[in-house]
């Protein structure tokens, strides 16, 4: 599999549409750092490492509010074929203030709010709301 992050985002979206409690995603360094941001921002409860048939996976515990998924939309911005970079001053605001851009910076993966606060730009991975 080439793009484990895109795979993870699709699995999260599909699992929440089907109202699953947990979802298995491929374990990678980037996926773990992205999960840290999603937990910190309140979009998933938690995640743990697991091994299924000798392959490493992450088990994400999904979050719901009043029976509805907390993640209503999740969209990949920077792709393998087209990378999207933003300077700190040009990081866009999210419509109505709801949602988070997840950015890969030189200081690690973080939300757009932390990137702006630290005055760091980087690659815009995806947005979630």
C-alpha positions as CSV (number, residue, x, y, z in Angstrom):
1,X,0.0,0.0,0.0
2,X,1.4,3.3,-1.0
3,X,-0.7,5.9,0.8
4,X,-1.5,4.6,4.3
5,X,-2.9,8.0,5.4
6,X,-5.5,8.1,2.7
7,X,-6.5,4.5,3.5
8,X,-6.8,5.5,7.2
9,X,-9.1,8.4,6.4
10,X,-11.4,6.3,4.1
11,X,-11.6,3.6,6.8
12,X,-12.6,6.2,9.5
13,X,-15.2,7.7,7.2
14,X,-16.7,4.3,6.3
15,X,-16.7,3.0,9.8
16,X,-18.4,6.1,11.1
17,X,-21.0,5.9,8.4
18,X,-21.8,2.3,9.5
19,X,-21.7,3.4,13.2
20,X,-18.9,1.1,14.2
21,X,-17.3,1.5,17.6
22,X,-13.7,0.7,16.4
23,X,-11.8,0.6,13.2
24,X,-8.5,-1.1,12.2
25,X,-6.0,0.9,10.3
26,X,-2.4,0.2,9.1
27,X,0.2,1.2,11.7
28,X,2.7,3.8,10.5
29,X,4.6,6.6,12.1
30,X,2.5,9.2,10.2
31,X,-0.8,7.5,11.1
32,X,0.2,7.4,14.8
33,X,1.0,11.1,14.8
34,X,-2.2,12.0,13.0
35,X,-4.2,9.9,15.5
36,X,-2.5,11.9,18.3
37,X,-3.8,15.1,16.8
38,X,-7.3,13.6,16.3
39,X,-7.4,12.5,20.0
40,X,-6.1,15.9,21.1
41,X,-8.7,17.8,19.1
42,X,-11.5,15.5,20.3
43,X,-12.4,13.7,17.1
44,X,-11.6,10.1,18.3
45,X,-11.5,8.7,21.8
46,X,-8.2,6.9,21.7
47,X,-6.1,4.4,19.7
48,X,-4.1,1.3,20.6
49,X,-1.5,-0.8,18.8
50,X,-2.5,-4.3,17.7
51,X,-1.1,-7.2,15.7
52,X,-3.4,-9.1,13.4
53,X,-1.8,-12.0,11.5
54,X,1.7,-10.7,12.3
55,X,1.0,-7.2,10.7
56,X,0.9,-4.1,12.9
57,X,-2.4,-2.2,13.1
58,X,-3.9,0.6,15.1
59,X,-7.3,0.2,16.6
60,X,-9.1,3.5,16.7
61,X,-12.0,4.0,19.1
62,X,-14.4,6.2,17.3
63,X,-16.4,9.0,19.0
64,X,-20.1,9.7,18.7
65,X,-22.3,12.5,20.1
66,X,-26.1,11.9,20.5
67,X,-25.8,8.9,18.2
68,X,-24.2,10.9,15.4
69,X,-20.5,10.6,14.4
70,X,-18.3,13.4,15.7
71,X,-16.4,13.4,12.3
72,X,-19.0,14.5,9.8
73,X,-16.6,15.1,7.0
74,X,-12.9,14.3,6.4
75,X,-11.1,15.2,3.2
76,X,-7.5,14.7,2.0
77,X,-5.9,17.9,0.7
78,X,-2.3,17.0,-0.1
79,X,-2.0,13.8,-2.2
80,X,0.8,11.7,-3.6
81,X,0.2,13.3,-7.0
82,X,-0.2,16.9,-5.7
83,X,1.4,18.2,-2.6
84,X,-0.1,21.4,-0.9
85,X,2.1,23.5,1.2
86,X,1.1,26.7,3.2
87,X,3.1,29.3,5.0
88,X,2.1,30.1,8.5
89,X,0.6,33.4,7.6
90,X,-1.4,31.9,4.7
91,X,-3.0,28.9,6.6
92,X,-6.7,29.2,5.8
93,X,-9.5,29.5,8.3
94,X,-12.1,26.8,8.6
95,X,-15.6,27.7,7.6
96,X,-17.6,28.8,10.7
97,X,-14.7,27.9,12.9
98,X,-15.7,24.2,13.1
99,X,-13.0,21.8,12.0
100,X,-9.3,21.3,11.9
101,X,-6.6,21.3,9.2
102,X,-3.9,18.7,10.0
103,X,-0.5,19.9,8.9
104,X,2.8,18.2,8.7
105,X,5.5,20.7,9.8
106,X,9.2,20.6,10.6
107,X,8.1,20.3,14.3
108,X,5.8,17.4,13.7
109,X,2.2,16.8,12.8
110,X,-0.2,19.3,14.4
111,X,-3.5,21.1,13.9
112,X,-3.6,24.4,12.0
113,X,-4.3,26.3,15.3
114,X,-1.0,25.0,16.8
115,X,0.9,25.7,13.6
116,X,-0.4,29.3,13.5
117,X,0.4,29.7,17.2
118,X,4.0,28.5,16.6
119,X,4.2,30.4,13.4
120,X,5.1,27.3,11.4
121,X,3.9,26.4,7.9
122,X,4.0,23.0,6.2
123,X,2.2,20.4,4.2
124,X,-1.6,20.5,4.6
125,X,-2.5,16.8,4.9
126,X,-6.3,16.9,5.4
127,X,-9.2,18.6,7.0
128,X,-11.8,17.2,9.3
129,X,-15.0,18.6,10.8
